[in-house]
């Protein structure tokens, strides 16, 4: 399969657990699908109402550490607008250092967005600025029983791969407030996981140091949400 391979790096990244609002803030070790689609939106400069989209990605990092962060809690009026009173609170937040995202996308139009991004690309929060290093077209070879799926998330249902199991949205609406689109359970498999046998079809790529990784492709249909 021919795809465009987009190489993206950032000094820091953090991907918040969606159900944790206060207290210690851990980070997922792989960005959710919604983060990757958000990158595509930022690069294109607009909200894209995808009908169907197919892509794969791989993510790794050099280290994980904890930082202290001051957050400001704003009291909200019962009618929805913010009150004038605020409360400062110091929390511990995990972050990933020296991060690397590789995005595989078959569509040239989407790949071209990353050549001259309209808005800043973020791998997490507003201070996690990312850089596109390289875009190239490559040919990937399919493997029927992938055993090197790592640095990725895979739908848990029917696959049951070991990893952190987390309910994650695939996308968000462009409404206010935003709504989750297509939330389901995923296995979050870190880049340093051991090889594991699966019945999944994936595609072979060779990363730095000629390390073989099998890339799982998400094939998502969002058309029911926009009808």
C-alpha positions in Angstrom: 0.0 0.0 0.0 1.3 3.4 -0.9 1.1 6.0 1.9 2.6 9.3 2.9 4.8 9.0 5.9 4.8 12.2 8.0 7.6 12.5 10.6 6.7 14.8 13.6 8.7 15.6 16.7 8.2 17.6 19.9 10.3 18.4 23.0 7.4 17.5 25.3 3.9 15.9 25.0 1.1 15.0 27.3 -2.2 13.3 26.6 -4.6 13.6 29.5 -6.8 10.8 30.7 -10.3 11.9 29.6 -12.0 11.0 32.9 -9.6 12.6 35.3 -10.4 16.3 36.1 -8.5 17.1 39.2 -5.6 15.8 41.3 -2.6 14.0 39.8 -2.7 14.2 36.0 -1.1 11.1 34.3 -0.4 11.0 30.6 -1.3 8.3 28.1 1.9 6.9 26.5 0.3 7.0 23.0 -1.9 9.9 21.7 -5.6 9.1 21.1 -7.1 9.2 17.6 -8.8 12.5 18.5 -5.3 14.1 19.0 -4.1 12.9 15.5 -7.3 14.2 13.8 -6.8 17.5 15.7 -3.3 17.7 14.2 -4.8 17.3 10.8 -7.4 20.1 11.5 -4.6 22.4 12.7 -2.5 21.7 9.6 -5.5 22.3 7.3 -6.6 25.4 9.1 -10.2 24.3 9.5 -12.5 21.7 11.0 -12.8 18.7 8.7 -16.0 16.7 8.6 -14.5 13.4 7.6 -16.9 10.9 6.0 -14.4 8.1 5.9 -10.7 8.3 6.8 -7.9 5.7 7.0 -4.6 6.2 8.7 -2.1 4.6 11.0 0.5 6.1 13.4 3.3 5.2 15.7 4.5 7.1 18.8 7.6 6.9 21.0 9.3 9.0 23.6 12.7 9.2 25.4 11.5 9.7 29.0 8.5 10.3 31.3 8.6 12.7 34.2 6.4 14.6 36.6 6.1 18.4 36.7 4.4 20.8 39.1 1.8 23.0 37.5 -0.4 25.8 38.8 -4.0 25.7 37.6 -6.7 28.3 38.2 -10.2 27.0 39.0 -12.9 29.5 37.9 -16.3 29.4 39.6 -19.2 29.2 37.1 -22.5 30.9 37.5 -25.6 28.7 37.4 -26.4 30.3 34.0 -23.1 29.1 32.6 -20.8 32.2 32.5 -17.7 32.5 34.7 -17.7 34.3 38.0 -15.0 36.8 39.0 -13.6 34.6 41.8 -10.7 32.1 41.0 -8.8 29.6 43.1 -5.2 28.6 42.5 -4.1 25.0 42.9 -0.8 23.2 42.4 -1.0 19.8 40.8 1.4 17.1 39.6 1.3 16.4 35.9 3.1 13.7 34.0 4.7 14.6 30.7 6.7 12.8 28.0 10.1 14.1 26.8 11.7 14.0 23.3 8.6 12.6 21.5 8.2 11.3 18.0 5.0 10.7 16.1 5.0 9.0 12.7 1.7 9.4 10.8 0.8 7.2 7.8 -1.9 8.6 5.5 -2.9 7.4 2.1 -4.5 10.7 1.0 -2.2 13.1 -0.7 -4.5 16.1 0.1 -4.2 15.4 3.8 -0.4 14.9 3.7 0.0 18.2 1.8 -1.6 20.1 4.7 1.5 19.3 6.8 3.9 20.8 4.2 2.7 24.3 5.2 0.5 24.0 8.4 -1.9 26.9 8.9 -2.0 26.7 12.7 0.7 25.5 15.2 0.8 21.8 15.6 0.5 20.5 19.2 1.2 17.1 20.6 -0.9 17.6 23.7 -1.3 20.9 25.4 -0.7 24.5 24.1 2.9 24.4 25.1 3.7 21.1 23.5 4.7 22.5 20.1 5.5 20.0 17.4 7.6 20.2 14.2 7.2 18.4 10.9 10.6 17.1 9.9 9.9 15.1 6.8 7.2 13.9 4.5 7.8 11.2 2.0 5.8 8.7 0.0 6.6 5.0 0.7 5.3 1.5 -0.1 4.2 -0.6 2.9 4.0 -4.4 2.8 1.1 -6.1 4.5 1.5 -8.7 7.2 -1.5 -10.9 8.0 -0.7 -11.9 11.6 1.1 -8.8 13.0 3.2 -9.4 16.1 5.1 -6.1 16.4 2.2 -3.7 17.1 3.5 -1.1 19.6 3.5 2.6 20.1 -0.1 2.5 18.9 -3.7 2.2 20.1 -5.9 -0.6 18.9 -9.7 -1.1 19.4 -10.1 -3.5 22.4 -13.3 -5.2 21.2 -12.6 -8.4 19.3 -8.8 -7.8 19.5 -8.2 -8.0 23.3 -4.6 -6.9 23.1 -2.7 -6.4 26.3 -2.0 -2.8 27.3 -3.7 0.0 29.2 -7.4 -0.2 28.5 -9.0 3.2 28.2 -12.2 4.6 26.7 -11.2 7.3 24.2 -13.1 9.5 21.8 -12.3 9.2 18.1 -13.2 12.8 17.4 -15.0 15.9 18.7 -17.8 17.9 17.2 -17.4 21.5 16.1 -20.3 22.6 18.3 -20.2 24.5 21.6 -20.0 22.6 23.9 -18.0 20.0 22.0 -19.4 16.5 21.9 -17.4 13.3 21.8 -17.8 11.3 18.6 -17.3 7.5 18.5 -16.0 6.8 22.0 -14.9 3.2 22.5 -12.4 1.1 24.5 -8.8 0.9 23.2 -5.7 -1.0 24.1 -2.9 1.7 24.6 0.3 -0.2 23.7 3.5 1.7 24.5 6.5 1.7 22.1 8.6 -0.4 24.5 6.0 -3.2 24.8 7.1 -6.8 24.0 6.2 -8.5 20.8 2.8 -10.2 20.9 1.0 -12.6 18.6 -2.2 -11.2 17.1 -4.7 -12.0 14.3 -4.6 -8.5 13.0 -3.5 -7.4 9.5 -1.0 -4.5 9.6 1.8 -3.1 7.5 5.5 -3.4 8.0 7.8 -0.3 8.4 11.4 0.0 9.5 12.2 2.8 11.9 15.5 4.2 13.1 18.2 1.6 13.7 16.2 -0.5 11.2 13.7 -1.6 13.9 10.7 -3.4 12.4 7.2 -2.2 13.6 3.8 -3.3 12.3 1.5 -0.4 11.8 -2.3 -0.9 12.4 -4.5 1.2 10.2 -7.7 2.7 11.6 -10.5 2.8 9.0 -13.2 5.1 10.5 -16.6 6.1 9.1 -17.9 9.4 10.6 -20.7 9.9 8.2 -23.5 8.9 10.7 -22.5 11.9 12.9 -22.9 14.4 10.1 -26.1 13.2 8.4 
